[in-house]
Amino acid sequence: MTTLSTEGYEVEVPDDVLTWVGDGQFSVVLLTLESEQDWQLLEKLRDMSTTHVVIALVGEESAVLGVRALWAGARSVLRRGATEETLRRTVEATLDGQAVMPASVAAELATGAAASARAFAARSPAHVLTQEQLSWLRELATGATVAQLANQVGYSERAMFRLLQTLYKDMGVRTRIQAIIRAQEQGWLRENGQATNSSNVLSTGRNRPGR
């Protein structure tokens, strides 16, 4: 984050980001999304009536995680490992009221997947999801591939693929990203526990340099 400091931004790593943004000063929160607690924190930040915006830092599955991050309240999405220059430009654009995201995320939104998922979300699920199925959705929402999920739960990749296709059909959706978006809206990705602190948070933008 050296570039941000040299550009005149005040960079902090608060222990309690919710309290930090609650003092009324305008800020940009850079939130790395790795665990379900990080996603819960993003939703809490979205629901707060404070003057802040969030840039979500996601992994390589940017289309899946990026769309989910935008739905959960992020203003912009940036891939982890982005260059300092890309980070600087993203922060500046976000401060100027723009939404910045990888092309793959924008393309996914443009295809209408999000709109379709909203329509599906209005329908009742065909059946009550099991805890195992909910755990599959949570793993997929973190960016896990079908092969990784299969290895984790003990199925062959082909069997896992069939099980997921059945799950998607029962949910009234057709693709993984639609399933994740619907699960996000229904609150199925949340787990018990509070998320008021996070080591994956960096906040900046309070002393925005003059232009």
HUVEN-V897690 format. One record per residue. N is the residue number from 1. PHI is phi in whole degrees, -180 to 180 (none if undefined). Layout:
[[N | PHI] [N | PHI]]
This chain:
[[1 | none] [2 | -60] [3 | -59] [4 | -63] [5 | -65] [6 | -69] [7 | -82] [8 | 101] [9 | -84] [10 | -86] [11 | -105] [12 | -132] [13 | -124] [14 | -71] [15 | -71] [16 | -128] [17 | -68] [18 | -65] [19 | -68] [20 | -62] [21 | -78] [22 | -79] [23 | -87] [24 | 94] [25 | -82] [26 | -68] [27 | -152] [28 | -111] [29 | -105] [30 | -95] [31 | -117] [32 | -81] [33 | -100] [34 | -121] [35 | -115] [36 | -65] [37 | -63] [38 | -63] [39 | -66] [40 | -64] [41 | -64] [42 | -60] [43 | -65] [44 | -64] [45 | -64] [46 | -61] [47 | -83] [48 | -83] [49 | -91] [50 | -130] [51 | -91] [52 | -148] [53 | -131] [54 | -117] [55 | -107] [56 | -90] [57 | -104] [58 | -120] [59 | -82] [60 | -67] [61 | -77] [62 | -68] [63 | -66] [64 | -71] [65 | -72] [66 | -65] [67 | -63] [68 | -62] [69 | -64] [70 | -64] [71 | -67] [72 | -84] [73 | 127] [74 | -71] [75 | -84] [76 | -132] [77 | -130] [78 | -135] [79 | -76] [80 | -58] [81 | 91] [82 | -64] [83 | -69] [84 | -59] [85 | -66] [86 | -64] [87 | -62] [88 | -60] [89 | -65] [90 | -67] [91 | -62] [92 | -63] [93 | -65] [94 | -66] [95 | -63] [96 | -85] [97 | 92] [98 | -93] [99 | -109] [100 | -113] [101 | -158] [102 | -61] [103 | -59] [104 | -66] [105 | -70] [106 | -61] [107 | -65] [108 | -65] [109 | -68] [110 | -68] [111 | -72] [112 | 90] [113 | -62] [114 | -67] [115 | -64] [116 | -64] [117 | -64] [118 | -63] [119 | -66] [120 | -65] [121 | -66] [122 | -75] [123 | -92] [124 | -79] [125 | -63] [126 | -67] [127 | -158] [128 | -79] [129 | -70] [130 | -80] [131 | -61] [132 | -65] [133 | -65] [134 | -62] [135 | -66] [136 | -62] [137 | -62] [138 | -65] [139 | -66] [140 | -62] [141 | -69] [142 | -87] [143 | 104] [144 | -64] [145 | -84] [146 | -61] [147 | -64] [148 | -66] [149 | -64] [150 | -59] [151 | -64] [152 | -70] [153 | -97] [154 | 94] [155 | -107] [156 | -72] [157 | -62] [158 | -66] [159 | -65] [160 | -63] [161 | -60] [162 | -65] [163 | -63] [164 | -69] [165 | -62] [166 | -65] [167 | -62] [168 | -60] [169 | -63] [170 | -65] [171 | -81] [172 | 84] [173 | -125] [174 | -119] [175 | -127] [176 | -62] [177 | -67] [178 | -65] [179 | -64] [180 | -67] [181 | -64] [182 | -66] [183 | -61] [184 | -62] [185 | -65] [186 | -80] [187 | 81] [188 | -75] [189 | -88] [190 | -80] [191 | -121] [192 | -65] [193 | 125] [194 | -93] [195 | -141] [196 | -95] [197 | -122] [198 | -158] [199 | -83] [200 | -102] [201 | -118] [202 | -132] [203 | -118] [204 | -154] [205 | 101] [206 | -71] [207 | -105] [208 | -67] [209 | -66] [210 | -70] [211 | -121]]
